[in-house]
């Protein structure tokens, strides 16, 4: 494996910084979107909720008459349905920008992947540990437990299947196609995917302390398995060559964006404590 040359070593580190910022921003966007839709639908049925930084708490008792097949199914499926529709729209936007170089695509990539991860990851975690997620719909439909576990197994296979398909958009999300040339691809995957995932996972874990956010931390685990296939199939994806034959300039550290995401995370933690 050839080592990066010229400014590449420095620029791969900067790519990680940009990707971590996009990962955390996407995480917050999807967190608020999923929970806000759930809260709005719950309000329609007079079901009270309160949003914390690590979970959405339902204040209405499980034994309340407000809970019925309609309210439960709509409340606990609303967030997933909204994200599914958002994914379809964002994929179209991503495809529009796919051939362009720049930062827009990495933000879109992480928002889409966070959305998919929250839909599937929440279902898996909710079913296994009997938590308040889309799995509650199956409870109210009286689906037998063995069949729910079968759905979980199917969801796990789906994660790897979708993960194998995310390698191409991950590679094409590069700020410059020079970084996804064959000899540099592994460094790119490491910088923009795995190192980003590790750093962002640690940050998400820390901002939820002293509480241990079971669901949110579990989503970090499932996110890893979405990225895992890219380690093996990154060389099989055809990517257009960059038209720019010049060496990539030395990228500056994006201090402004670092400040913005830091303030956003701080406000998120303080407001929803």
C-alpha positions, -999 to +999 in steps of 0.1 A: +000+000+000+016+033-011+019+061+014+002+094+007+025+121-006+029+159-005+000+175+015-020+143+016-011+133+052-021+167+065-052+169+043-064+134+054-064+147+090-084+178+079-109+155+061-114+137+094-121+170+111-147+180+085-162+145+086-165+145+124-183+179+123-206+166+096-212+134+116-221+152+148-243+178+129-261+149+111-266+131+144-282+162+160-304+169+130-317+133+129-321+131+167-343+162+167-362+153+135-371+118+148-381+129+183-399+161+172-422+142+149-429+116+176-437+144+201-461+162+176-480+130+169-481+122+206-496+157+213-523+150+188-534+121+210-529+141+242-500+119+252-474+138+272-437+135+266-404+152+276-373+152+256-339+148+272-304+148+256-303+110+257-339+098+254-376+107+248-396+100+279-433+092+277-450+107+308-485+092+300-489+060+319-488+027+300-522+019+315-538+052+303-569+049+281-551+073+257-531+044+245-549+023+219-540+006+187-543+038+166-524+061+190-496+035+197-491+026+160-490+063+148-469+076+177-442+049+175-440+047+137-442+084+130-405+092+135-394+062+113-419+071+085-407+107+085-371+097+083-378+072+055-394+099+034-366+123+043-341+096+031-357+093-003-357+131-007-321+135+005-308+107-018-321+126-048-304+158-035-272+138-030-273+124-065-276+159-078-243+169-061-227+135-067-203+146-095-193+178-078-164+182-054-170+200-021-182+196+015-220+195+008-220+157+001-204+146+034-231+164+053-258+148+032-241+114+035-240+114+073-276+127+076-288+099+053-268+073+071-279+085+106-315+084+094-312+048+082-293+038+113-319+053+137-348+035+119-332+001+119-311+005+151-340+017+172-361-013+160-334-038+169-326-023+203-363-017+211-372-053+203-343-069+221-346-049+253-384-041+251-379-003+249-401+025+235-393+025+198-410+013+166-410-022+181-440-011+202-461-012+170-456-050+169-466-052+205-500-037+198-504-058+167-498-089+189-470-102+168-454-132+185-420-127+201-403-154+179-414-135+148-401-102+162-367-118+168-368-131+132-374-095+121-344-084+142-322-110+124-335-097+091-327-062+102-291-072+111-286-087+076-302-055+062-275-034+079-247-053+062-266-052+029-271-015+031-236-010+044-221-027+013-241-002-008-229+028+011-193+025+000-198+042-033-216+073-018-190+073+009-162+075-017-180+100-038-186+122-008-149+132-008-141+169-009-118+160-039-118+129-061-080+130-058-084+114-023-102+084-037-076+074-062-069+036-059-036+041-039-052+065-014-086+049-009-078+029+023-064+061+039-096+079+028-119+052+042-099+053+074-100+091+077-136+099+066-153+068+080-137+048+107-116+075+125-146+098+122-169+072+137-146+066+166-140+102+175-177+111+171-188+081+191-166+092+220-179+127+219-216+115+218-208+092+248-192+121+267-220+146+261-246+122+275-227+117+308-234+111+337-263+092+321-256+061+301-276+065+269-283+029+261-302+036+228-279+063+216-248+043+224-263+012+207-268+033+175-231+040+175-225+002+174-249-003+145-234+026+127-200+008+128-216-022+110-230+001+083-194+013+077-177-021+081-182-034+046-163-004+031-131-017+045-133-047+022-150-034-010-136+001-014-113-009-043-142-024-064-161+009-068-155+029-100-149+066-093-144+094-119-109+108-120-104+144-109-101+169-137-076+189-116-041+177-123-025+200-097-015+189-062-042+195-036-034+226-015-028+223+022-062+225+037-067+250+066-081+238+099-118+248+099-118+266+132-151+284+126-170+251+120-153+235+150-165+264+171-201+262+157-204+224+163-189+229+198-215+256+207-243+235+192-233+204+213-230+226+244-264+241+239-279+207+232-265+193+265-275+223+286-310+228+272-320+192+273-304+182+306 
